[in-house]
């Protein structure tokens, strides 16, 4: 999916929980740390039961975005920018869920 914007992610290490893996992968791939992780759901992008991706949202706590070896770039950007960039399939839906989960007071 080269050229598409996406979220950090990866595999569970033996004995690791999805929450622990999400924190580790985020730090490894972006240099960022976050507060409480809010589960948004899970899905299988293959549609064949081969992969179970757990998706979380969180508020930024620290660090500056840096791109790891598997990304061309990592950065903060206004939500308006995301309307004009190519995202991985389903990413816009997960972004919407994250906004609702993290900003419940929005109209």
Phi and psi in degrees as a GROMACS rama.xvg file:
@    title "Ramachandran Plot"
@    xaxis  label "Phi"
@    yaxis  label "Psi"
@TYPE xy
-56.5262  139.224  UNK-2
90.0233  -8.41809  UNK-3
-100.656  144.001  UNK-4
-79.9242  143.369  UNK-5
-153.153  -173.292  UNK-6
-103.714  154.381  UNK-7
-66.7948  152.056  UNK-8
-172.882  173.684  UNK-9
175.551  -165.045  UNK-10
-97.0297  155.354  UNK-11
-73.836  138.276  UNK-12
-82.3786  157.518  UNK-13
-53.5327  129.19  UNK-14
79.9668  0.303139  UNK-15
-89.4548  140.284  UNK-16
-83.4709  159.845  UNK-17
-56.7469  -38.0365  UNK-18
-64.4601  -46.4437  UNK-19
-62.1421  -41.0761  UNK-20
-64.9687  -40.8335  UNK-21
-61.7329  -44.9448  UNK-22
-62.4998  -44.6789  UNK-23
-64.0546  -48.4356  UNK-24
-62.779  -41.4248  UNK-25
-59.6009  -47.0291  UNK-26
-64.476  -44.1957  UNK-27
-64.7441  -41.2157  UNK-28
-90.5397  -19.8823  UNK-29
-131.188  -14.7067  UNK-30
78.2966  8.93998  UNK-31
-100.319  153.326  UNK-32
-122.489  152.584  UNK-33
-133.667  165.962  UNK-34
-79.3788  -144.75  UNK-35
-59.5824  134.461  UNK-36
-87.0509  131.011  UNK-37
-106.457  117.849  UNK-38
-68.8103  131.018  UNK-39
-103.431  -21.4916  UNK-40
143.849  -173.985  UNK-41
-144.063  161.45  UNK-42
-159.891  165.382  UNK-43
-116.031  106.353  UNK-44
-66.1328  -16.5756  UNK-45
-84.1509  -21.3763  UNK-46
71.2124  9.92444  UNK-47
-119.906  9.50686  UNK-48
73.9474  17.0322  UNK-49
-86.29  -27.4112  UNK-50
-136.024  140.615  UNK-51
-122.143  105.347  UNK-52
-95.7352  124.222  UNK-53
-94.3251  130  UNK-54
-113.769  132.984  UNK-55
-128.067  157.137  UNK-56
-122.689  154.819  UNK-57
-162.249  161.325  UNK-58
-92.7197  140.509  UNK-59
-59.5905  137.987  UNK-60
-118.145  -35.8781  UNK-61
-173.15  167.381  UNK-62
93.6204  161.176  UNK-63
-113.907  139.285  UNK-64
-62.7977  129.078  UNK-65
-132.587  144.936  UNK-66
-88.6935  127.983  UNK-67
-79.1285  -176.034  UNK-68
-63.6727  -20.8149  UNK-69
-96.7353  11.0269  UNK-70
-135.825  146.16  UNK-71
-79.4209  -27.4883  UNK-72
-160.279  150.534  UNK-73
-138.785  130.557  UNK-74
-162.376  159.279  UNK-75
-82.7005  145.121  UNK-76
-151.848  153.468  UNK-77
-65.5661  149.771  UNK-78
-57.1399  -33.4093  UNK-79
-58.5533  -33.0302  UNK-80
-63.6806  -33.5283  UNK-81
-67.2247  -16.6694  UNK-82
-68.7341  -21.9051  UNK-83
-111.815  9.6099  UNK-84
-116.258  150.023  UNK-85
-76.6874  119.756  UNK-86
-107.562  158.391  UNK-87
-62.575  154.026  UNK-88
-54.655  131.831  UNK-89
86.078  -10.2248  UNK-90
-61.9505  -38.9497  UNK-91
-62.1751  -38.0224  UNK-92
-64.1446  -41.7896  UNK-93
-67.7456  -36.4775  UNK-94
-61.8186  -42.9799  UNK-95
-61.6388  -43.5058  UNK-96
-62.0421  -39.8517  UNK-97
-64.3562  -42.1773  UNK-98
-62.1535  -46.6523  UNK-99
-61.4901  -42.6441  UNK-100
-68.5291  -38.018  UNK-101
-93.1806  -17.2419  UNK-102
-129.211  63.432  UNK-103
-66.2113  -16.6698  UNK-104
-88.4516  -1.87177  UNK-105
-67.0277  144.442  UNK-106
